[in-house]
Amino acid sequence: MADQSSGLFGQKQVAEPKKTIGGGLFGLGGSKQGPDVSAEIAGMQASYSDVERRLIVLEVRYSEIRKKLQVAEQNMLSDFKRLHTEVKTTNSEVIETRHEMDEIKSKIMLIIKELQMLARSEDVDVLRKYLDMWQPVNFVTQNEVEKMIKDAVDAKFADMNMKLEEEEYISEKVKETIREIMQKGPGAVK
């Protein structure tokens, strides 16, 4: 009797036929068969079929797991690329922010230096006291001083001209009077 059973990956295998054992002491006797192993073979076939079915289920599960793993790897790669670009962007933003912070820091230092060069309130108070004491609003400009000097000189010259004119007038009058006296004679003077 030839039994068939499924082999690995669904291949059918043919079982070997039962061998008959020769009879008698010298093999001359009638035909005797060995112990009945058909029950064992049937059990082995069932067990083999069960193992084959389980193997197919495992192969299907394995291929599904491979597909899921492949999808997971693709997702990981796309996530890695996305994260890599985000990290690059973040790094460039951090570098840009550092440059801006350095610029702000240098501008603040410049402002501090400028503020240190400004006058303090005590210095302003001292200047205010001097200004109150000197009262520079009463000061005159150079043009005003020159005009004042010119006016004063002109006034003096005008006074001097008047005095000169008076002196000339007087001296003229004196000369006239002397002429009149001289013309009238020596007895005219009393």
C-alpha positions, 0 to 999 in steps of 0.5 A: 500500500502506498501512502502519500503525505505532504512534505515541506512546502506542500510537496507530496511524498510517496511512502515506501511499500511494506516489505514482507519478511520471508518465512521460516528459518531459511526464508522458505516458509509462508508469507508472514507480515511484520507488525501492523505499523499502519496506525503509527504511519497514520499518526505520523502523517497526521502529525506531519500534516499538523507540522506542515500546517503550522509551518505554513501559518508561521511562514505567513506570519513571518512574511506579514512581520517582514512587511510590517518591519519594512513599513516600519523601516520606511517610516523610520527613515522618513521620520529620520530625514524629517527630524534631520532637516528639523535639527538642521533648521533649528541649528541654523536658527540657533546660530542666527539667534547667537549672532543677533545676541552678539550684535545686541550685546555689542550695541548694549556695550556701546550704549554703556560706554556712551552713558559712562561718557555722559555727565553725571547729575553732580557735574550738572549741578556744579555747572548749574551753580557756576551758570547761576553765579556768572549769569551768562545771559547777561554777557554780550557778543563780540559784535555787540562789544565792538558796536558799543566801543564804536558808539562810545568812541563816536560819542567821545569824538562828538564831544571833542568836536563840540569842544573843539568847535566851542574852543574855535568859537571862543578863540574866534570871539577872543580874536574878534574882541581883540580886533575890536579893542585894537581898533578902538584904541588903547583907551577903549579897554577899561 
